């Protein structure tokens, strides 16, 4: 195996959960050149990655031209293997026309008929997404790496170091989907548990600043800092390595914590860990409301609670 391309053009969390394939391929084929195809913007996770040679990006606002350009470049490389983790048509087209000797992916992709090897994918068997992804490599690799891993650079650590205290926790309260986002009072409960002994950092994108500011307004904690927009994803990952604990929703920061093996508590509201997206750190905890008839209300989050009561969030018990 001389040259491999891995494709995962979904969201940040999905890309992080693809990194065990990079680790596994390198472990089993240490001389192999490994390339990665990602959604534009996600490449920031892999600057100076020790095992990735080349990154292709897909600008989904210019999908057709981006796909054609990437297919032309990919065909020139003459890959031995293309592994497509994405289950949608655009990535299936790239994989199918890659010209690779072997093309592996999931049967759910509408262009999987072009693959040389196709495998089932299900969210209903309590299997973690990492294990589902690794299933594509089981017939090739004897040694499997099951935890995601990212590689912050020295510059990332230097930026995060200015926020280091003897003891601190991180909270990531925001989510793209409102029914995945624990209510403000739950984050206040966490702050109250730690405010006497630890600094509290609220982390997220600049678009999350107002939410975190509203949380700060509701607490009398003296050592609490809104870092939304202050740190990049990889700088946040570097910060996580020193955190006493990280508290997250079922969202991207959960997988960032897993990749850094940071102690993590995940608050699951409308979704459930059995979908395959739970935490993978050695010290992991899930807080959820059990035996709620309307939960889960879908595979992904929703804009608002379909039942109007949002008990899966409001009834969470913080401890």
C-alpha positions in Angstrom: 0.0 0.0 0.0 1.8 3.1 -1.2 -0.9 5.9 -1.4 -4.3 6.3 0.3 -7.0 8.9 0.2 -9.5 9.2 3.0 -12.7 11.2 2.3 -14.9 12.8 4.9 -16.6 16.1 3.9 -19.1 16.3 6.7 -18.9 18.4 9.9 -16.0 19.0 12.3 -17.1 16.2 14.7 -17.4 13.7 11.8 -13.9 14.6 10.7 -12.5 14.2 14.1 -14.1 10.8 14.3 -12.3 9.9 11.1 -8.9 10.4 12.6 -8.6 6.8 14.0 -8.5 5.7 10.3 -5.5 7.9 9.8 -3.8 6.5 12.8 -4.7 2.9 11.9 -3.5 3.3 8.3 -0.2 4.7 9.5 0.2 2.0 12.1 -0.3 -0.8 9.6 1.4 0.8 6.6 4.0 3.2 8.1 5.5 4.1 4.7 2.2 4.8 3.1 1.4 8.3 1.9 -2.0 9.4 3.4 -4.1 12.2 2.0 -7.4 13.6 3.3 -10.4 15.2 1.5 -12.4 17.6 3.7 -15.0 20.3 3.6 -13.4 23.7 3.3 -12.6 25.1 6.7 -12.0 21.8 8.4 -8.4 21.7 7.2 -7.5 23.8 10.1 -7.5 20.6 12.2 -4.6 19.1 10.3 -2.0 21.8 9.9 1.4 20.1 10.4 -0.3 16.7 11.0 2.6 14.1 11.2 0.8 11.5 9.1 -1.1 13.5 6.5 0.8 14.4 3.3 -1.8 16.4 1.4 -5.3 17.9 2.0 -8.0 18.4 -0.6 -10.8 20.8 0.3 -14.4 21.0 -1.0 -16.1 24.4 -1.1 -19.7 23.4 -0.9 -20.8 26.8 -2.1 -19.2 25.9 -5.4 -19.8 22.2 -5.2 -19.8 21.3 -8.9 -16.6 23.1 -9.9 -14.9 22.0 -6.7 -15.7 18.4 -7.3 -14.5 18.4 -10.9 -11.3 20.1 -9.9 -10.6 17.6 -7.1 -11.5 14.6 -9.3 -8.9 15.8 -11.9 -6.2 16.2 -9.2 -7.1 12.9 -7.5 -6.9 10.9 -10.7 -3.4 12.2 -11.3 -2.3 10.6 -8.0 -3.2 7.1 -9.0 -4.2 6.0 -5.4 -4.0 2.4 -4.4 -6.9 2.9 -2.0 -9.7 5.4 -1.5 -11.8 5.2 1.7 -15.0 7.2 1.6 -16.6 7.7 5.0 -19.2 10.2 3.7 -22.6 8.7 2.7 -23.8 11.4 0.3 -23.7 11.6 -3.5 -21.0 14.2 -3.9 -18.3 12.2 -2.2 -19.5 9.1 -3.8 -18.9 10.7 -7.2 -15.3 11.7 -6.2 -14.6 8.2 -4.9 -16.2 6.4 -7.9 -14.2 8.5 -10.5 -11.0 8.5 -8.5 -9.3 5.9 -10.6 -8.1 4.1 -7.5 -7.3 0.4 -7.5 -9.6 -0.2 -4.5 -12.5 2.0 -3.4 -14.1 1.3 0.0 -17.2 2.9 1.5 -20.7 2.4 2.9 -23.6 1.0 0.9 -25.7 3.9 1.9 -23.8 6.2 -0.6 -25.9 6.3 -3.8 -22.7 5.9 -5.9 -21.4 2.9 -3.9 -22.1 0.7 -6.9 -18.9 2.2 -8.3 -16.9 0.9 -5.3 -14.8 -2.3 -5.2 -15.8 -2.9 -1.5 -19.1 -1.9 0.1 -20.1 -2.2 3.7 -23.3 -1.8 5.7 -23.8 1.3 8.0 -26.4 1.5 10.8 -27.1 4.0 13.6 -29.3 1.4 15.3 -26.8 -1.2 16.6 -25.3 0.8 19.5 -21.9 0.9 17.6 -19.8 3.9 17.9 -19.1 5.9 14.8 -15.4 5.2 15.1 -16.1 1.5 15.1 -18.4 1.9 12.0 -15.6 3.8 10.2 -13.0 1.2 11.2 -15.1 -1.6 9.9 -14.1 -0.4 6.4 -10.5 -1.3 7.2 -10.8 -4.6 9.1 -10.0 -6.8 6.1 -6.8 -4.7 5.5 -5.5 -3.8 8.9 -4.8 -6.1 11.9 -4.1 -3.4 14.4 -6.8 -0.8 15.0 -6.7 2.6 16.7 -10.0 3.4 18.4 -9.6 6.9 19.9 -9.5 10.0 17.8 -6.3 12.1 17.9 -5.3 15.6 16.9 -1.9 17.2 16.9 -1.9 20.9 18.1 1.3 22.6 17.2 3.7 24.5 19.5 2.0 27.7 18.4 -1.4 26.4 19.5 0.0 25.5 22.9 1.7 28.9 23.3 -1.6 30.7 22.6 -3.6 28.6 25.1 -0.9 28.8 27.8 -1.8 32.4 28.6 -5.1 31.0 30.1 -3.6 28.3 32.2 -4.4 28.3 35.9 -3.6 25.8 38.6 -7.2 24.4 38.2 -9.8 25.2 35.5 -12.7 23.6 33.8 -14.1 24.4 30.3 -17.7 24.7 29.3 -18.9 24.6 25.6 -22.6 25.5 26.0 -23.5 26.1 22.3 -24.7 23.8 19.6 -25.9 24.3 16.0 -29.1 22.5 17.0 -31.2 24.0 19.8 -32.5 20.6 21.0 -28.9 19.4 21.5 -28.1 22.5 23.6 -28.6 22.1 27.4 -30.6 25.0 29.0 -28.7 27.8 30.6 -29.7 26.8 34.1 -27.8 23.5 33.6 -24.5 25.3 32.8 -25.2 27.5 35.9 -25.5 24.3 38.0 -22.1 23.2 36.7 -20.5 26.6 37.4 -22.0 26.5 41.0 -20.3 23.1 41.6 -16.9 24.4 40.6 -16.8 28.2 41.2 -15.1 28.0 44.6 -12.2 25.8 43.4 -11.7 26.3 39.7 -11.6 29.0 37.0 -14.4 28.5 34.5 -13.7 29.1 30.8 -16.6 29.3 28.4 -15.4 28.2 24.9 -16.8 28.3 21.4 -16.9 30.3 18.2 -17.4 34.1 18.1 -21.0 33.4 17.2 -21.4 31.8 20.7 -20.2 34.8 22.6 -23.7 36.2 23.4 -24.9 32.9 24.7 -21.9 32.6 27.0 -22.3 36.3 28.0 -25.9 35.6 29.1 -24.7 32.7 31.2 -22.1 34.9 32.9 -24.7 37.5 33.7 -26.7 34.9 35.7 -23.8 33.9 38.0 -21.9 35.4 40.8 -18.8 33.4 40.1 -15.7 35.6 40.2 -13.4 33.5 38.1 -15.3 33.0 34.9 -14.0 34.0 31.4 -15.8 34.1 28.1 -13.3 32.8 25.5 -15.7 32.5 22.6 -13.9 33.7 19.5 -10.6 34.1 21.3 -9.2 30.6 20.5 -9.1 28.6 17.3 -10.3 25.0 17.4 -6.8 23.7 17.7 -5.9 26.3 20.4 -9.0 25.1 22.2 -7.8 21.5 21.8 -4.5 22.5 23.4 -6.3 24.2 26.3 -8.4 21.1 26.8 -5.2 19.1 27.5 -4.7 21.0 30.8 -8.4 21.2 31.9 -9.6 19.5 35.0 -12.7 18.6 33.1 -14.7 19.7 30.0 -18.5 19.9 29.9 -20.1 19.7 26.5 -23.3 19.0 24.5 -23.6 16.3 21.9 -21.6 18.5 19.5 -18.1 19.2 18.0 -16.3 20.1 21.3 -17.3 16.6 22.7 -15.2 15.0 19.9 -12.4 17.6 20.4 -12.2 16.5 24.0 -12.1 12.8 23.0 -9.3 13.5 20.6 -7.2 15.1 23.4 -8.3 12.4 25.9 -9.6 15.1 28.3 -11.9 14.2 31.1 -15.3 15.0 29.7 -18.9 15.2 30.8 -21.4 15.2 27.9 -24.9 16.5 28.3 -27.2 14.6 25.8 -30.6 16.2 25.3 -32.7 15.2 22.3 -30.1 12.7 20.9 -28.7 9.5 22.5 -25.2 8.1 22.9 -26.4 4.8 21.3 -26.4 6.6 17.9 -22.7 6.3 18.1 -21.4 9.7 19.0 -20.6 9.5 22.7 -17.4 10.5 24.4 -14.2 8.3 24.0 -11.9 9.8 26.6 -10.7 7.4 29.3 -12.5 9.5 31.9 -16.0 10.0 30.3 -19.4 10.6 31.7 -22.8 11.0 30.0 -25.7 12.9 31.7 -29.1 12.2 30.1 -32.8 11.8 30.9 -33.7 8.2 30.9 -37.0 6.6 29.9 -38.4 9.7 28.2 -41.0 8.5 25.6 -40.3 11.2 23.1 -36.5 10.8 23.2 -34.7 10.6 20.8 -36.9 12.7 18.5 -34.5 12.2 15.6 -31.1 11.2 14.5 -30.0 14.9 14.5 -31.0 17.9 16.6 -33.9 20.1 15.8 -34.6 23.8 15.9 -37.1 23.4 18.7 -38.6 20.6 20.8 -41.4 19.0 18.8 -43.4 18.4 22.0 -42.9 21.9 23.3 -41.7 20.9 26.8 -37.9 20.1 26.2 -37.9 17.7 29.1 -34.8 16.0 27.7 -32.9 19.2 28.5 -34.8 20.7 31.4 -34.8 17.5 33.4 -31.1 16.9 33.3 -29.6 16.3 36.7 -26.2 17.9 37.2 -23.9 16.2 39.8 
